[in-house]
């Protein structure tokens, strides 16, 4: 239940910020927030991360649905042994659903967080993208910590036997 509530809050935040990007940024295109580092910029992304698979809306919708189904199916095996599994799953679910809503509703994803530094420019992204990335990073860290502690416990048991 907590997973669903947290994921729903994330989806609501994602959709609200995208609505604000459409209503406030679309006309002006970009607002400089931190000079030389961060802008709020209106971007329509018809693809996935970094614009890959641009124009492949149907494939991206199917991939999102299959990802949600796989995570739901394998949830206990993949996550439940990990500390903070509720947060990890919620971030991934919320992110996938947030972008899926855009793909189904308007055939593209609205991005608006725009970072750049000394001539380098990171592709614009949104709250849903951030949630997916944070969930994936937390999953990797939690799995690494679990594996190390589980391995140490196994080694301790073997040495006392």
C-alpha positions as CSV (number, residue, x, y, z in Angstrom):
1,X,0.0,0.0,0.0
2,X,2.8,2.4,0.9
3,X,4.4,1.7,-2.5
4,X,1.2,2.7,-4.4
5,X,0.8,5.9,-2.3
6,X,4.4,7.0,-2.8
7,X,4.3,6.2,-6.5
8,X,1.0,8.1,-6.9
9,X,2.5,11.1,-5.1
10,X,5.4,11.0,-7.5
11,X,3.2,10.7,-10.6
12,X,1.1,13.6,-9.3
13,X,4.3,15.7,-8.8
14,X,5.6,14.8,-12.2
15,X,2.3,15.6,-14.0
16,X,1.9,18.9,-12.1
17,X,5.4,20.0,-13.0
18,X,4.9,19.1,-16.6
19,X,1.6,21.0,-16.7
20,X,3.5,24.0,-15.3
21,X,6.2,23.6,-17.9
22,X,3.5,23.6,-20.6
23,X,1.6,26.6,-19.3
24,X,4.5,28.7,-18.1
25,X,7.5,27.7,-20.2
26,X,6.2,26.8,-23.6
27,X,5.7,30.4,-24.6
28,X,9.1,31.7,-23.3
29,X,11.0,28.4,-24.0
30,X,13.6,28.9,-21.3
31,X,14.2,30.7,-18.0
32,X,17.7,31.0,-16.7
33,X,17.7,30.0,-13.0
34,X,21.4,29.6,-12.1
35,X,23.6,31.4,-14.8
36,X,26.0,29.0,-16.5
37,X,24.5,25.9,-14.8
38,X,20.7,25.5,-14.7
39,X,17.7,26.6,-16.8
40,X,14.0,25.7,-16.9
41,X,13.5,24.9,-20.6
42,X,10.5,23.6,-22.4
43,X,11.4,20.5,-24.4
44,X,9.1,18.0,-26.1
45,X,10.8,14.6,-26.4
46,X,9.2,12.2,-28.8
47,X,11.7,9.4,-27.8
48,X,13.2,8.0,-24.6
49,X,16.4,9.2,-22.8
50,X,18.5,11.5,-24.9
51,X,15.9,11.3,-27.6
52,X,16.7,7.7,-28.6
53,X,13.9,5.8,-30.3
54,X,12.4,9.1,-31.4
55,X,9.0,8.7,-33.0
56,X,8.7,5.1,-31.7
57,X,5.7,5.9,-29.4
58,X,4.0,2.5,-29.7
59,X,7.2,0.6,-29.0
60,X,8.0,2.9,-26.0
61,X,4.5,2.4,-24.6
62,X,4.7,-1.4,-24.9
63,X,8.2,-1.3,-23.4
64,X,6.9,0.7,-20.4
65,X,4.0,-1.6,-19.9
66,X,6.2,-4.7,-20.1
67,X,8.7,-3.1,-17.7
68,X,5.8,-2.5,-15.2
69,X,4.6,-6.0,-15.6
70,X,8.0,-7.5,-15.2
71,X,8.8,-5.5,-12.0
72,X,5.4,-6.4,-10.6
73,X,6.0,-10.1,-11.4
74,X,9.5,-10.2,-10.0
75,X,9.1,-7.7,-7.2
76,X,9.6,-10.1,-4.4
77,X,12.7,-11.7,-5.9
78,X,14.3,-8.4,-7.0
79,X,13.5,-6.0,-4.2
80,X,12.0,-7.4,-1.0
81,X,15.3,-8.5,0.5
82,X,16.7,-5.0,0.1
83,X,16.6,-2.2,2.7
84,X,14.3,0.6,1.5
85,X,12.7,-1.6,-1.1
86,X,9.4,0.4,-0.9
87,X,11.2,3.6,-1.9
88,X,13.1,1.9,-4.7
89,X,10.0,0.3,-6.2
90,X,8.0,3.5,-5.8
91,X,10.5,5.6,-7.6
92,X,10.7,3.2,-10.5
93,X,6.9,2.7,-10.8
94,X,6.2,6.4,-10.4
95,X,8.8,7.4,-13.0
96,X,7.7,4.8,-15.6
97,X,4.0,5.7,-15.1
98,X,4.6,9.5,-15.2
99,X,6.3,9.3,-18.6
100,X,3.9,6.6,-19.8
101,X,1.0,9.0,-19.2
102,X,2.6,11.6,-21.4
103,X,3.4,9.1,-24.2
104,X,-0.2,7.9,-24.2
105,X,-1.9,11.3,-23.8
106,X,0.3,13.6,-26.0
107,X,2.7,11.2,-27.9
108,X,5.8,12.7,-26.3
109,X,7.3,13.4,-22.9
110,X,7.6,17.0,-21.6
111,X,11.1,17.7,-20.2
112,X,12.1,21.0,-18.5
113,X,15.1,20.5,-16.2
114,X,18.1,21.7,-18.2
115,X,21.7,21.6,-16.9
116,X,24.8,22.8,-18.7
117,X,28.4,23.6,-17.7
118,X,31.2,25.3,-19.6
119,X,29.8,24.5,-23.1
120,X,28.7,21.0,-22.2
121,X,24.9,20.4,-22.1
122,X,23.1,17.6,-20.4
123,X,19.9,16.5,-22.1
124,X,16.8,18.0,-20.5
125,X,14.8,15.7,-18.2
126,X,11.8,15.7,-15.8
127,X,10.7,14.4,-12.4
128,X,9.8,11.0,-13.8
129,X,13.2,10.6,-15.4
130,X,14.8,11.6,-12.1
131,X,12.7,9.1,-10.2
132,X,13.7,6.2,-12.5
133,X,17.4,7.1,-12.3
134,X,17.3,7.5,-8.5
135,X,15.4,4.2,-8.1
136,X,17.9,2.4,-10.3
137,X,20.9,3.9,-8.5
138,X,19.4,3.0,-5.1
139,X,18.7,-0.5,-6.3
140,X,22.3,-1.0,-7.4
141,X,23.7,0.4,-4.1
142,X,21.2,-1.6,-2.0
143,X,22.0,-4.8,-3.9
144,X,25.7,-4.2,-3.5
145,X,25.4,-3.6,0.2
146,X,23.1,-6.6,0.6
147,X,25.5,-8.8,-1.4
148,X,28.5,-7.7,0.7
149,X,26.8,-8.2,4.0
150,X,25.3,-11.5,2.9
151,X,28.7,-12.7,1.7
152,X,30.3,-11.7,5.0
153,X,27.7,-13.6,6.9
154,X,28.2,-16.7,4.8
155,X,32.0,-16.4,5.3
156,X,31.5,-16.0,9.1
157,X,29.3,-19.1,9.2
158,X,31.8,-21.1,7.2
159,X,34.7,-20.1,9.5
160,X,32.8,-21.1,12.6
161,X,31.8,-24.5,11.3
